[in-house]
Amino acid sequence: MNEQIRGYPAYYKTTSVNKICHLFLILMLFYLTKINLFTESSCT
């Protein structure tokens, strides 16, 4: 696991566009889960 995390910076240096897309997907998933939690709490 640590080796994989250590290898990320070098991997992302070659694919900066992939990094942006990856961060965007993480943000989208984060917002979707926040919206889902908010709607669930408001519905109950």
DRENDO-1510 file (C-alpha; in Angstrom, 1 decimal, always signed):
<recs>
REC; n; res; u; v; w
REC; 1; MET; +0.0; +0.0; +0.0 .
REC; 2; ASN; +2.8; +2.4; +1.0 .
REC; 3; GLU; +4.7; +1.6; -2.2 .
REC; 4; GLN; +1.7; +2.4; -4.3 .
REC; 5; ILE; +1.2; +5.8; -2.6 .
REC; 6; ARG; +4.9; +6.6; -2.9 .
REC; 7; GLY; +4.7; +5.9; -6.7 .
REC; 8; TYR; +1.8; +8.3; -7.3 .
REC; 9; PRO; +3.8; +11.6; -7.6 .
REC; 10; ALA; +6.1; +10.2; -10.3 .
REC; 11; TYR; +3.1; +8.6; -12.1 .
REC; 12; TYR; +1.1; +11.9; -12.0 .
REC; 13; LYS; +4.0; +13.9; -13.3 .
REC; 14; THR; +3.8; +12.1; -16.6 .
REC; 15; THR; -0.1; +12.3; -16.6 .
REC; 16; SER; -1.1; +15.6; -15.2 .
REC; 17; VAL; -4.4; +15.6; -17.2 .
REC; 18; ASN; -5.2; +12.2; -15.6 .
REC; 19; LYS; -4.6; +13.7; -12.2 .
REC; 20; ILE; -7.1; +16.5; -12.9 .
REC; 21; CYS; -9.7; +14.0; -14.1 .
REC; 22; HIS; -9.1; +11.8; -11.0 .
REC; 23; LEU; -9.5; +14.7; -8.6 .
REC; 24; PHE; -12.6; +15.8; -10.5 .
REC; 25; LEU; -14.2; +12.3; -10.1 .
REC; 26; ILE; -13.3; +12.2; -6.4 .
REC; 27; LEU; -15.0; +15.6; -5.9 .
REC; 28; MET; -18.0; +14.5; -7.8 .
REC; 29; LEU; -18.4; +11.3; -5.8 .
REC; 30; PHE; -17.9; +13.4; -2.6 .
REC; 31; TYR; -20.6; +15.8; -3.5 .
REC; 32; LEU; -23.0; +13.1; -4.6 .
REC; 33; THR; -22.5; +11.3; -1.2 .
REC; 34; LYS; -23.0; +14.6; +0.7 .
REC; 35; ILE; -26.2; +15.3; -1.3 .
REC; 36; ASN; -27.4; +11.7; -0.6 .
REC; 37; LEU; -26.7; +12.0; +3.1 .
REC; 38; PHE; -28.4; +15.4; +3.2 .
REC; 39; THR; -31.6; +14.2; +1.4 .
REC; 40; GLU; -31.7; +11.1; +3.6 .
REC; 41; SER; -31.5; +13.2; +6.8 .
REC; 42; SER; -34.0; +15.7; +5.6 .
REC; 43; CYS; -36.5; +13.0; +4.5 .
REC; 44; THR; -36.4; +11.1; +7.8 .
</recs>
